[in-house]
Amino acid sequence: MLEVLFGSSAAERVLLYLQNYEQGYGREIATTFGMAQSQVRKQLEKFESGGVLVSRLVGRTRLYEWNPRNPLVPAIRALLRAAIDSLPPADRQRYLRRRTRPRRSGKAL
């Protein structure tokens, strides 16, 4: 859908993931879409060098998020939000939040 604008489906998926989850790291994004980590890492590095994303180390993991200082980020995010809203329900399932924290021991299911 947006791969024409962003250059590839890998770039589109990385940005849609970050739009939905606010932040992420390469392996997590690659696992979500069944992509190679090298593809995801290349896109993340490209967007970081372009100033759209910023990264920071959390332990040994490089976490990427939107660059709040880039004036184009709000417009890009609005476009991505519209793209997520227009996805068919089956495809939208990939972008929905999933539980990532472990359940507290003794808590009822």
CNS distance restraints for C-alpha pairs under 8 A (distance, minus, plus):
assign (resid   1 and name CA) (resid  83 and name CA) 7.85 0.50 0.50
assign (resid   2 and name CA) (resid   6 and name CA) 6.35 0.50 0.50
assign (resid   2 and name CA) (resid   9 and name CA) 7.66 0.50 0.50
assign (resid   2 and name CA) (resid  12 and name CA) 6.07 0.50 0.50
assign (resid   2 and name CA) (resid  83 and name CA) 7.81 0.50 0.50
assign (resid   3 and name CA) (resid   7 and name CA) 5.39 0.50 0.50
assign (resid   3 and name CA) (resid   8 and name CA) 4.69 0.50 0.50
assign (resid   3 and name CA) (resid   9 and name CA) 4.85 0.50 0.50
assign (resid   3 and name CA) (resid  10 and name CA) 7.92 0.50 0.50
assign (resid   3 and name CA) (resid  11 and name CA) 7.08 0.50 0.50
assign (resid   3 and name CA) (resid  12 and name CA) 5.48 0.50 0.50
assign (resid   4 and name CA) (resid   8 and name CA) 6.74 0.50 0.50
assign (resid   6 and name CA) (resid  11 and name CA) 6.01 0.50 0.50
assign (resid   6 and name CA) (resid  12 and name CA) 6.16 0.50 0.50
assign (resid   7 and name CA) (resid  11 and name CA) 6.82 0.50 0.50
assign (resid   7 and name CA) (resid  12 and name CA) 8.00 0.50 0.50
assign (resid   8 and name CA) (resid  12 and name CA) 6.44 0.50 0.50
assign (resid   9 and name CA) (resid  13 and name CA) 6.10 0.50 0.50
assign (resid  10 and name CA) (resid  14 and name CA) 6.20 0.50 0.50
assign (resid  10 and name CA) (resid  39 and name CA) 6.79 0.50 0.50
assign (resid  10 and name CA) (resid  40 and name CA) 6.66 0.50 0.50
assign (resid  10 and name CA) (resid  43 and name CA) 7.11 0.50 0.50
assign (resid  11 and name CA) (resid  15 and name CA) 6.28 0.50 0.50
assign (resid  11 and name CA) (resid  40 and name CA) 7.72 0.50 0.50
assign (resid  11 and name CA) (resid  43 and name CA) 5.69 0.50 0.50
assign (resid  12 and name CA) (resid  16 and name CA) 6.08 0.50 0.50
assign (resid  13 and name CA) (resid  17 and name CA) 6.00 0.50 0.50
assign (resid  13 and name CA) (resid  33 and name CA) 7.71 0.50 0.50
assign (resid  14 and name CA) (resid  18 and name CA) 6.31 0.50 0.50
assign (resid  14 and name CA) (resid  29 and name CA) 6.77 0.50 0.50
assign (resid  14 and name CA) (resid  40 and name CA) 6.85 0.50 0.50
assign (resid  14 and name CA) (resid  43 and name CA) 7.27 0.50 0.50
assign (resid  14 and name CA) (resid  44 and name CA) 7.41 0.50 0.50
assign (resid  15 and name CA) (resid  19 and name CA) 6.00 0.50 0.50
assign (resid  15 and name CA) (resid  80 and name CA) 7.52 0.50 0.50
assign (resid  16 and name CA) (resid  20 and name CA) 6.31 0.50 0.50
assign (resid  16 and name CA) (resid  80 and name CA) 6.18 0.50 0.50
assign (resid  16 and name CA) (resid  84 and name CA) 7.28 0.50 0.50
assign (resid  16 and name CA) (resid  95 and name CA) 7.40 0.50 0.50
assign (resid  17 and name CA) (resid  21 and name CA) 6.08 0.50 0.50
assign (resid  17 and name CA) (resid  22 and name CA) 7.88 0.50 0.50
assign (resid  17 and name CA) (resid  24 and name CA) 7.83 0.50 0.50
assign (resid  17 and name CA) (resid  29 and name CA) 6.97 0.50 0.50
assign (resid  17 and name CA) (resid  95 and name CA) 6.23 0.50 0.50
assign (resid  18 and name CA) (resid  22 and name CA) 4.90 0.50 0.50
assign (resid  18 and name CA) (resid  23 and name CA) 5.34 0.50 0.50
assign (resid  18 and name CA) (resid  24 and name CA) 6.44 0.50 0.50
assign (resid  18 and name CA) (resid  65 and name CA) 6.91 0.50 0.50
assign (resid  18 and name CA) (resid  66 and name CA) 7.70 0.50 0.50
assign (resid  19 and name CA) (resid  23 and name CA) 7.99 0.50 0.50
assign (resid  19 and name CA) (resid  77 and name CA) 6.38 0.50 0.50
assign (resid  19 and name CA) (resid  80 and name CA) 6.65 0.50 0.50
assign (resid  19 and name CA) (resid  81 and name CA) 7.01 0.50 0.50
assign (resid  20 and name CA) (resid  95 and name CA) 6.33 0.50 0.50
assign (resid  20 and name CA) (resid  96 and name CA) 7.18 0.50 0.50
assign (resid  20 and name CA) (resid  97 and name CA) 7.62 0.50 0.50
assign (resid  21 and name CA) (resid  97 and name CA) 7.13 0.50 0.50
assign (resid  22 and name CA) (resid  65 and name CA) 6.13 0.50 0.50
assign (resid  22 and name CA) (resid  66 and name CA) 7.15 0.50 0.50
assign (resid  23 and name CA) (resid  63 and name CA) 6.77 0.50 0.50
assign (resid  23 and name CA) (resid  64 and name CA) 5.50 0.50 0.50
assign (resid  23 and name CA) (resid  65 and name CA) 4.43 0.50 0.50
assign (resid  23 and name CA) (resid  66 and name CA) 7.34 0.50 0.50
assign (resid  24 and name CA) (resid  28 and name CA) 6.76 0.50 0.50
assign (resid  24 and name CA) (resid  29 and name CA) 6.86 0.50 0.50
assign (resid  24 and name CA) (resid  63 and name CA) 5.58 0.50 0.50
assign (resid  24 and name CA) (resid  64 and name CA) 5.45 0.50 0.50
assign (resid  24 and name CA) (resid  65 and name CA) 6.77 0.50 0.50
assign (resid  25 and name CA) (resid  29 and name CA) 6.38 0.50 0.50
assign (resid  25 and name CA) (resid  61 and name CA) 7.20 0.50 0.50
assign (resid  25 and name CA) (resid  62 and name CA) 6.15 0.50 0.50
assign (resid  25 and name CA) (resid  63 and name CA) 4.91 0.50 0.50
assign (resid  25 and name CA) (resid  64 and name CA) 5.95 0.50 0.50
assign (resid  26 and name CA) (resid  30 and name CA) 6.10 0.50 0.50
assign (resid  26 and name CA) (resid  37 and name CA) 6.21 0.50 0.50
assign (resid  26 and name CA) (resid  40 and name CA) 5.82 0.50 0.50
assign (resid  26 and name CA) (resid  41 and name CA) 5.71 0.50 0.50
assign (resid  26 and name CA) (resid  44 and name CA) 7.64 0.50 0.50
assign (resid  26 and name CA) (resid  62 and name CA) 7.92 0.50 0.50
assign (resid  27 and name CA) (resid  31 and name CA) 6.01 0.50 0.50
assign (resid  27 and name CA) (resid  37 and name CA) 5.87 0.50 0.50
assign (resid  27 and name CA) (resid  40 and name CA) 7.97 0.50 0.50
assign (resid  28 and name CA) (resid  32 and name CA) 6.24 0.50 0.50
assign (resid  29 and name CA) (resid  33 and name CA) 6.55 0.50 0.50
assign (resid  29 and name CA) (resid  40 and name CA) 7.12 0.50 0.50
assign (resid  30 and name CA) (resid  34 and name CA) 5.64 0.50 0.50
assign (resid  30 and name CA) (resid  35 and name CA) 4.69 0.50 0.50
assign (resid  30 and name CA) (resid  36 and name CA) 5.93 0.50 0.50
assign (resid  30 and name CA) (resid  37 and name CA) 5.38 0.50 0.50
assign (resid  30 and name CA) (resid  40 and name CA) 6.20 0.50 0.50
assign (resid  31 and name CA) (resid  35 and name CA) 6.57 0.50 0.50
assign (resid  32 and name CA) (resid  94 and name CA) 7.04 0.50 0.50
assign (resid  33 and name CA) (resid  94 and name CA) 7.56 0.50 0.50
assign (resid  35 and name CA) (resid  39 and name CA) 7.05 0.50 0.50
assign (resid  35 and name CA) (resid  40 and name CA) 7.34 0.50 0.50
assign (resid  36 and name CA) (resid  40 and name CA) 6.73 0.50 0.50
assign (resid  37 and name CA) (resid  41 and name CA) 5.99 0.50 0.50
assign (resid  38 and name CA) (resid  42 and name CA) 6.04 0.50 0.50
assign (resid  39 and name CA) (resid  43 and name CA) 6.42 0.50 0.50
assign (resid  40 and name CA) (resid  44 and name CA) 6.15 0.50 0.50
assign (resid  41 and name CA) (resid  45 and name CA) 6.08 0.50 0.50
assign (resid  42 and name CA) (resid  46 and name CA) 6.13 0.50 0.50
assign (resid  43 and name CA) (resid  47 and name CA) 6.20 0.50 0.50
assign (resid  44 and name CA) (resid  48 and name CA) 6.09 0.50 0.50
assign (resid  44 and name CA) (resid  53 and name CA) 7.60 0.50 0.50
assign (resid  44 and name CA) (resid  64 and name CA) 7.55 0.50 0.50
assign (resid  45 and name CA) (resid  49 and name CA) 6.06 0.50 0.50
assign (resid  46 and name CA) (resid  50 and name CA) 6.20 0.50 0.50
assign (resid  47 and name CA) (resid  51 and name CA) 6.27 0.50 0.50
assign (resid  47 and name CA) (resid  52 and name CA) 5.34 0.50 0.50
assign (resid  47 and name CA) (resid  53 and name CA) 5.63 0.50 0.50
assign (resid  48 and name CA) (resid  52 and name CA) 5.78 0.50 0.50
assign (resid  48 and name CA) (resid  53 and name CA) 4.51 0.50 0.50
assign (resid  48 and name CA) (resid  54 and name CA) 5.54 0.50 0.50
assign (resid  48 and name CA) (resid  55 and name CA) 7.39 0.50 0.50
assign (resid  49 and name CA) (resid  53 and name CA) 7.92 0.50 0.50
assign (resid  51 and name CA) (resid  67 and name CA) 6.74 0.50 0.50
assign (resid  51 and name CA) (resid  70 and name CA) 6.67 0.50 0.50
assign (resid  52 and name CA) (resid  66 and name CA) 6.26 0.50 0.50
assign (resid  52 and name CA) (resid  67 and name CA) 5.49 0.50 0.50
assign (resid  52 and name CA) (resid  70 and name CA) 6.44 0.50 0.50
assign (resid  52 and name CA) (resid  72 and name CA) 7.86 0.50 0.50
assign (resid  52 and name CA) (resid  73 and name CA) 6.45 0.50 0.50
assign (resid  53 and name CA) (resid  64 and name CA) 6.45 0.50 0.50
assign (resid  53 and name CA) (resid  65 and name CA) 5.54 0.50 0.50
assign (resid  53 and name CA) (resid  66 and name CA) 4.55 0.50 0.50
assign (resid  53 and name CA) (resid  67 and name CA) 4.74 0.50 0.50
assign (resid  54 and name CA) (resid  64 and name CA) 5.72 0.50 0.50
assign (resid  54 and name CA) (resid  65 and name CA) 5.61 0.50 0.50
assign (resid  54 and name CA) (resid  66 and name CA) 6.11 0.50 0.50
assign (resid  54 and name CA) (resid  67 and name CA) 5.29 0.50 0.50
assign (resid  55 and name CA) (resid  62 and name CA) 6.31 0.50 0.50
assign (resid  55 and name CA) (resid  63 and name CA) 5.38 0.50 0.50
assign (resid  55 and name CA) (resid  64 and name CA) 4.33 0.50 0.50
assign (resid  55 and name CA) (resid  65 and name CA) 6.29 0.50 0.50
assign (resid  56 and name CA) (resid  62 and name CA) 5.59 0.50 0.50
assign (resid  56 and name CA) (resid  63 and name CA) 5.45 0.50 0.50
assign (resid  56 and name CA) (resid  64 and name CA) 6.75 0.50 0.50
assign (resid  57 and name CA) (resid  61 and name CA) 5.60 0.50 0.50
assign (resid  57 and name CA) (resid  62 and name CA) 4.51 0.50 0.50
assign (resid  57 and name CA) (resid  63 and name CA) 6.11 0.50 0.50
assign (resid  58 and name CA) (resid  62 and name CA) 6.23 0.50 0.50
assign (resid  58 and name CA) (resid  63 and name CA) 6.68 0.50 0.50
assign (resid  66 and name CA) (resid  73 and name CA) 7.21 0.50 0.50
assign (resid  67 and name CA) (resid  73 and name CA) 7.08 0.50 0.50
assign (resid  68 and name CA) (resid  73 and name CA) 7.27 0.50 0.50
assign (resid  72 and name CA) (resid  76 and name CA) 6.28 0.50 0.50
assign (resid  73 and name CA) (resid  77 and name CA) 6.01 0.50 0.50
assign (resid  74 and name CA) (resid  78 and name CA) 6.15 0.50 0.50
assign (resid  75 and name CA) (resid  79 and name CA) 6.34 0.50 0.50
assign (resid  76 and name CA) (resid  80 and name CA) 6.27 0.50 0.50
assign (resid  77 and name CA) (resid  81 and name CA) 5.98 0.50 0.50
assign (resid  78 and name CA) (resid  82 and name CA) 6.29 0.50 0.50
assign (resid  79 and name CA) (resid  83 and name CA) 6.27 0.50 0.50
assign (resid  80 and name CA) (resid  84 and name CA) 6.21 0.50 0.50
assign (resid  81 and name CA) (resid  85 and name CA) 6.26 0.50 0.50
assign (resid  82 and name CA) (resid  86 and name CA) 6.26 0.50 0.50
assign (resid  83 and name CA) (resid  87 and name CA) 6.45 0.50 0.50
assign (resid  84 and name CA) (resid  92 and name CA) 6.79 0.50 0.50
assign (resid  84 and name CA) (resid  95 and name CA) 7.89 0.50 0.50
assign (resid  87 and name CA) (resid  91 and name CA) 6.14 0.50 0.50
assign (resid  87 and name CA) (resid  92 and name CA) 5.65 0.50 0.50
assign (resid  88 and name CA) (resid  92 and name CA) 6.07 0.50 0.50
assign (resid  89 and name CA) (resid  93 and name CA) 6.46 0.50 0.50
assign (resid  90 and name CA) (resid  94 and name CA) 7.88 0.50 0.50
assign (resid  91 and name CA) (resid  95 and name CA) 7.75 0.50 0.50
assign (resid  92 and name CA) (resid  96 and name CA) 6.56 0.50 0.50
assign (resid 103 and name CA) (resid 107 and name CA) 7.05 0.50 0.50
